[in-house]
Amino acid sequence: MVKALELFLNEDHEALWKEWQDQLELISRQITSVAGVKTSFFVPDIANHVPHMAITWNERIALTPKDVSQLLRIPHLPS
């Protein structure tokens, strides 16, 4: 536990935050190129305080959230 605390305290939190945000923005740019798809960013008040992205799409895109989840899975990872 002491080692985990040391690692956390020595982490460059600003750089890590920027990396997470950059990754979300890259994904957002790609998926919002599809007409009707929108993204928004938020940080939950409770639990892990890291940037999250919500993805929404209009009814003309005939996919359920479950369909999208399946389509986004990396084939070599277990479900």
LINTA-V829308 format. One record per pair of residues at least 12 apart in sequence whose ideal C-beta (glycine too) atoms are under 8 Angstrom apart, sorted by the first residue. I is the first residue (numbers start at 1). J is the second residue. Records with the same first field share a line. If there is no record, write none. Layout:
# LINTA-V829308
I=J ; J
This chain:
# LINTA-V829308
17=50 ; 51
20=50 ; 51
21=41 ; 51
24=41 ; 51 ; 52 ; 53
27=39 ; 53
28=41 ; 53
31=55
34=57 ; 61
36=57 ; 58 ; 60 ; 61
37=55 ; 56 ; 57 ; 61
38=55 ; 56 ; 57
39=53 ; 54 ; 55 ; 56
40=53 ; 54 ; 56
41=53 ; 54
42=54
55=68
